[in-house]
Amino acid sequence: MRSATILPAAALALLAILLPAQVATAWDRQVKQGETLARTNCARCHAVGRAGASPLRVAPPFRELHTRYPVEDLGEALAEGIRTGHPSMPEFRFDPDQAEALIAYLKSLER
């Protein structure tokens, strides 16, 4: 009887160890994909890293966007074609997975 309870408990303990690692790995991959999108599409004007000034002075650094508004709210705009009030910013449209990845990257800069 005792071995019948030890096995499920051990399996549960193993799952508790492995599951957070898998979630962290998926999050890390998503953040990395978002960083790649930011560097490819946005770095010409915005500072996309944790330090440095934006190449275009009026373009806010990505690390400060969360202080202006919740970055989670950008998902729909990124997927439908983000537009801003200034004419020098091109319209960007990302597929939903890309939009999610870019938002994950922006959130990673909040730390």
N, C-alpha and C positions, 0 to 999 in steps of 0.2 A: 504494500500500500504506500509505503513511504517513497519508493522510487517513482510511483505513479504521479506524485505531486512535485517531486524534484525536477523531473524532465520538463513539464510545462513551465515551471518557474524559471528554469535555466533558459528555455527558449524565449520567454518574455524578457528576461534580463538582456539577452543577446539582441533582441529586437530593439530594446530601449537604447542600446549602445549604437547599433547600426543605423537606425532610422534618422536621428539627427545628422549623422554624417552624410547620408544621402540627400537630405534636404539642403544642408549647407553646400554640398557639391553642386546641386541643381541651381541654387541661388548664385553661387560663384560663377557658374557658366553663364547664367542670364546676365549678371553684372558685366562680365567680360564681353559678351556680345553687345551689350548696350554701350560699353566704352568704345568698342570698335566702330559702332554706328556713329557715336558722337565725334570721334576723331576723324572719321571719313567724311561726314556730312556737315559738321558744325564748327570744327576747329578753325576754319578759315576766318571766322568772325568772333567766336566765343572762346574764352578760356574754358576748357573742358576738364581740366585736372584739378587737383587739390590746391594748386598754387599758380601764380602768374596772372598777368593782366590779359584781358581780351584783346586780340589784334585790332578789332574794331571797337573803339572806345564806348560807343553807345550800346554795344552788345553785352548784356550782363554775364558775368562768369557763371557757369553751371553750378558751382558750389554754393552760390547765393540764391538760386531760384527758389529753394524751399522757404526762404524768408519772405518772399513776395506773395506766394500762394501755395496751396497744397499741390505738389507735383503729381499726385495721383490723378488730379483733375485733367491732366494733359492727355490722357489715354485716348479719348474720343477725338480730340483735335489732331493728334499725331496720326491717327488712323484715317481721318477724313480729309486731311490736308491742312496743316497748320499755316495760318496766315497771321501777320502782325500789322501794326499800324505804320510801320516804316517800310518804304519801297525797296530798300536794299536787301531785305531778307527774302530769299526765294521761298516758294511754297514747297513744303515737304509732305510726303504721304508715305507712311510706313504700314506694312501689314500688321495685324494685331499682335503677333508674337514679337515683332521688332519694336512696336510701341511699348509693349510690356517690358522688354529688355532695356530700352532707353530709360524708362521710368525707374526700373530697378537700379540702373547706374546712377541716376540723379539722386535716388534715395541713399545710395551708398556714400555719396559725397556729403551727406548730412552729418555723418559721424565725425 
